[in-house]
Amino acid sequence: MDVPIEDISKDDAFQYRLSTKTGDLLESLAREGQREPVDLVGPKPYRIVDGYRRVESVRQLGWKTVKAMVHRDMSNAEAQRMAFVKNVVRKNLSPLDKANAIFQAKRHGRSEEALAKDFGISTKQLKRYEELLDLPAGLQSVGREERASRWRTRRCWRTIGCRMWRSGWDWCTTATCRRSG
């Protein structure tokens, strides 16, 4: 079903990614159109359960409607679960996005055991992801990169420690961290 863009709220309650950059998606939508519908929960204004970046891209392109599946009778708890499965479990998130997803899901009542099972990791690994949210902002920016592993981000922090942080992140992105790990 096509839903008018003005009927969709900008509420990001179900958004698990920290970055909502749309550059690559804008190009794809402009070239190929929208292939996958977004999931919305309502009544109007509908809230986005899955497809936040697609809706933002559609807004930026100036389109009047978006293809969507509207779940009118879905509870907030069911919507949170759907958002988690569609946005976290099925997608390749950066380490920091995964840490944020864990934090958000726990805030909404998901247990560590359930989250560990969803991610296919141990509760100890789950806690290590959460530790990424405590890193300085410069290191968090590296954790946002899909190619930077959780291990590398944490290892860089352990290598440089607070004493080297003042000299800048560039020091750690050189071969030093790769050599030390």
C-alpha positions in Angstrom: 0.0 0.0 0.0 1.2 3.5 -0.7 1.2 5.8 2.4 1.4 9.6 2.1 4.8 10.7 3.5 3.0 13.4 5.6 1.2 10.6 7.5 4.5 9.2 8.8 6.0 10.5 12.0 9.7 11.4 12.3 9.7 9.5 15.7 12.8 7.3 15.8 11.8 5.1 18.8 12.4 1.9 16.8 15.7 3.1 15.2 18.7 1.1 16.3 21.4 2.6 14.1 23.3 5.6 15.5 23.9 6.9 12.0 21.1 7.4 9.5 23.1 8.5 6.5 21.2 8.0 3.3 23.7 8.8 0.6 24.0 5.3 -0.9 20.3 4.6 -0.4 19.3 7.9 -2.1 21.2 6.9 -5.2 19.6 3.5 -5.3 16.1 4.7 -4.8 16.5 7.4 -7.4 17.8 4.9 -9.9 15.7 1.8 -9.1 12.7 3.0 -7.1 11.6 1.5 -3.8 11.6 -2.3 -3.9 11.0 -3.2 -0.3 8.1 -1.7 1.7 8.7 -0.2 5.1 6.9 -1.4 8.2 4.7 1.1 10.0 2.7 0.9 13.1 -0.3 3.2 13.7 -2.8 5.0 13.9 -1.7 8.1 12.1 0.8 9.5 12.3 2.4 6.2 11.7 5.6 5.3 13.4 8.4 3.6 11.5 9.3 0.1 12.8 11.5 -0.9 9.9 12.7 1.3 7.0 13.7 4.6 8.8 16.5 5.3 6.2 14.2 4.5 3.3 11.5 6.9 4.6 14.2 9.6 5.2 15.5 9.1 1.6 12.0 9.3 0.2 11.5 12.6 2.0 14.8 13.9 0.7 13.9 12.9 -2.9 10.6 14.8 -2.5 8.4 11.8 -3.2 4.8 12.1 -2.0 4.3 8.4 -0.9 6.2 5.4 0.4 5.4 1.7 -0.1 4.5 0.4 3.3 2.9 -2.4 5.3 0.8 -0.8 8.1 0.4 -2.8 11.3 -2.6 -1.0 12.9 -3.2 -3.3 15.8 0.4 -4.1 16.8 1.3 -3.5 20.5 4.3 -1.4 21.4 6.1 -4.5 22.7 5.4 -6.4 19.4 6.6 -3.4 17.4 9.8 -3.3 19.5 10.4 -7.0 18.9 9.8 -6.7 15.1 12.1 -3.7 15.0 14.8 -5.6 16.8 14.6 -8.6 14.5 14.4 -6.7 11.3 16.9 -4.0 12.1 19.4 -5.8 14.3 19.4 -9.6 13.9 19.1 -9.7 10.2 21.4 -6.8 9.3 25.1 -6.3 9.2 25.5 -3.6 11.8 28.7 -1.8 12.8 30.0 -2.8 16.2 28.8 0.5 17.7 25.4 0.1 16.2 25.2 -3.4 17.6 26.2 -1.9 21.0 23.5 0.7 20.7 20.9 -1.9 19.7 21.8 -4.0 22.8 21.4 -0.9 25.0 18.1 0.1 23.4 16.7 -3.5 23.6 17.6 -3.8 27.3 16.0 -0.4 28.0 12.8 -1.8 26.5 12.9 -4.9 28.7 14.8 -7.5 26.7 17.0 -9.8 28.9 20.7 -10.3 28.3 20.1 -14.0 27.8 17.5 -13.3 25.1 19.7 -10.8 23.4 22.7 -13.1 23.5 20.6 -15.8 21.9 19.3 -13.4 19.2 22.9 -12.4 18.3 24.3 -15.9 18.7 26.9 -14.7 21.2 27.6 -15.2 24.9 26.4 -12.8 27.5 30.1 -12.0 28.2 30.5 -10.9 24.5 27.2 -9.0 24.8 28.7 -7.0 27.7 31.8 -6.3 25.7 29.7 -4.7 23.0 28.0 -2.5 25.6 31.5 -1.3 26.8 31.9 0.3 23.4 29.4 3.0 24.4 31.7 4.1 27.2 34.6 4.8 24.8 35.6 8.4 23.9 33.8 9.9 21.0 36.8 9.6 18.6 37.1 5.8 19.2 33.3 5.5 18.8 33.6 7.0 15.4 35.9 4.1 14.4 33.5 1.7 15.9 30.8 3.0 13.6 32.8 1.9 10.6 31.5 -1.4 9.4 35.1 -2.6 8.7 36.2 -1.8 12.3 35.7 -4.8 14.5 34.6 -4.6 18.1 37.9 -6.2 19.0 40.0 -3.7 17.1 38.2 -0.7 18.6 38.6 -2.0 22.2 42.2 -3.1 21.5 43.1 0.4 20.3 41.6 1.9 23.5 43.6 -0.5 25.6 46.8 0.2 23.6 46.7 4.0 23.7 44.9 4.4 27.0 44.0 7.9 28.3 47.7 9.1 28.1 47.8 8.8 24.4 44.3 9.9 23.7 45.4 13.6 23.8 47.7 13.1 20.9 44.8 12.2 18.7 43.1 9.3 17.1 45.3 9.4 14.0 48.0 7.8 16.0 45.8 4.8 16.6 44.5 4.3 13.1 48.0 3.9 11.8 49.7 0.5 11.8 50.4 0.8 15.6 47.0 -0.7 16.6 47.2 -3.3 13.9 50.7 -4.3 15.1 49.7 -4.3 18.8 46.7 -6.5 18.3 
